Amino acid sequence: MKALKRPEPINVEIALDPKETIMSKTNPKGIIEYANDYFMQICGYEEQELIGQPHNVIRHPDMPKVIFKWLWEHLLAKKNIHALVKNLAKDGRYYWVITDFDVKVDDEGQIASFFARRKAPPRDTITAIDSLYKKLLSIEQASGVETAEKYLIGFLEEKNMTYGEYIEEICLPEEKSTYDPKDLQYHKRRTVFSRMFR
């Protein structure tokens, strides 16, 4: 299939319907196998354009590479993860999503596919994460992904959180949990998405 031409970004945001969910499925290499109607409506591609393309066709250049490095490390280790991501539509506009990933395995335990559900994140969450991502991107451009990763590790160590826990914290700042730390990520992850994916 012919690769899609990447659009020039424009500083215009697409407003997502908080009641709708963007869904997609990819193979283990990130090639899109399924996208629901809302996904295509928001990104602006036709189904025949999108299916068979690498998922990074909607990657916005404002996104730091280190975030996708971490995402892929988790997914390839068969660990579900969620993240805040800025995506690029066909016409150059952008939209922010909070994504919940699920790793599907076959009978032999090998990765068969990745399934992702995306919702509109809270507005104040976007402000917080955008500030962090701009710092990471500027470090990447000046000194590379490895240096940006070290900064991100330090940022999270200062907060005594993982990336996932930080996302959960800014999405649900009022949440206080008495759960065992081993169960905290699963609990908060379910809490975030049980609220957002009603």
N, C-alpha and C positions, 0 to 999 in steps of 0.2 A: 504494500500500500504506500502511496506517495505521502511523504512527510508534509505536515501542515506548515505553512509559513507563519512564523510568529509575528503577531501584531506589534506595532509601536504602542507602548503604554501611554495612556492619558490619565490625568488626575481627576477622574470622575468615578464615583462609587456607585455600584449597583445595590439598591436596597433589597435585602432578602425578606421574604415573608417568614416571620418567626414560627408560623404554623406548618411550614413546608420543610421537607427533608431532601437534601441532595444525596443521592446514593450512586455508588459505582462499585464495580468489581473488576479486579485486574488479575492477570496471571502472576506467577512468582517473579517475573521480570518487569512488572509494572505496566504491561500492555493492557489497555482497556478492553474488557470483554462485554461489559454491560454498563449502561448509564440510564438512569430513570429520566422521565420526561422533564422533571424540574431541573435536573442537572443541565440538560440540553437547552432549556429555556434561559437559564441564567448565563451559561457560558457562551451561548449564541451559535454553537456548532450544530449542524444536522447530524442525525444518527449515523449516517453512512460516512461522514467525515471523521467522527470521533472514534467509532469502534475500530480496533486494530492499531490505534495510535498509542504511543507512550503517554502515561499520565502526566508527565512533566510538560506536555504541550500547554497546560494551563498554569504553569509555574510563573509567578510574577518575579521580575528581576529585583524587586525590593526584598525578596526573601533571602535570608542568609543560607548559604550552602550547608553550614554546620547543622542546622535544624533538620534538613533532609538526611544528612549523614547519620544523625542520631535516630531518626525515624526508621531508616533502613536497617540499622544495627538491631533495633528492637524487633522489627518485623521478621527479619531473617533468623533471629533467635527464637521465633515463635512466641513473642511476647506482644500482647495487645497493648496499644498505646493510643492516647489522644493528644491532639496538638492544635494550636491556633495558627492558621495559615492564611496568607493573602494570595488570592488567585487572580489570574489574568483571563479576561473574556476575549472572544474573537475580535471584538471591535476596539480593544485596547483599554476598556474600563476594568475596574477591579472590584473584588468582593472578598470580605473576610468570612471565614468559617471556623467553627470549632469542629474537629473531626474525631470521630471514634472509629478506630480500626479494629477489625477482627481478622485473625489469621485462621484460615481453614486448612486442615491437613487431611491427607488421604489415609487409607487403611494401613499403609506402611509408615505413617507418621511423617511423611514428607509434605512440604508446603504445596498445597494445591492452588490456593488463590488468596487474595486479600479482599475483604469487603469493607467499604467505608461508608459511614453515614455522617452527613454534615448539616449543621444548623447555624443560624445567625448567632454570634456571640453577643454578650452584653456590651453596650457602647463603651463603658469605662474600661472594660477588659481590653478593648482594641487600643485605647490610648496607652495603657501600661505596656502591652506587648510590643506595640509599634516603636516605642522608645527603646526597648531592649534590642529589637531587631535592627534598628538603625545603627546602634552602636556596634553590633556584631558585623553588620555589613561593611561599615567603614573600616573595622579592623581587618576583615577579610581582604578588602581591596588594597589596604596598605601593607599587610603582612602575611596574608594567607589564611586558609581555613584552620590549620593547626593552631595558630595563635588565637584566632577567634574562639576556638573550642576551649583553650585554656582560660580565656576570659569568662566564658559561659560557666565553666566548672567553678571558677572562683566566685562568680555572682551567685550561683546556687549554693555553694558551700557557706557563704556568708549568711544565707537564709536557712541553712540546714535543711534543704529540700532537694528532691529530684526535679527534673524538668516537669514531669507529670504532676507532681505535687504543687509546683509553682502555678501551673495552668489552673489546677483545681482551686488553689487559694484565691487567685484573682477572679475566677468565675463565680466562686461561692465564698466571698470574704467573711460572711457571717457564720459559716459552718464551723462548729467546734465539735471535734470528735473525741470520744473516749475509747475508741477501738484500739486494739492491739496494733502496734506499728506494722506488723506483718500483714494485717488485714486492711490497713488504712487505704492503700491504693485502690484495692478492689471496691471497698465501700464507697470511697469518694467518687470513684469513676462511675459507679452505678448511680450515685446520687446526682452527679452532674447531668448524666444523660437521662435519668428517669425524669428529671425536671424539664430538660430541654427537649426531650423527644416524646412529649405527651401527645 
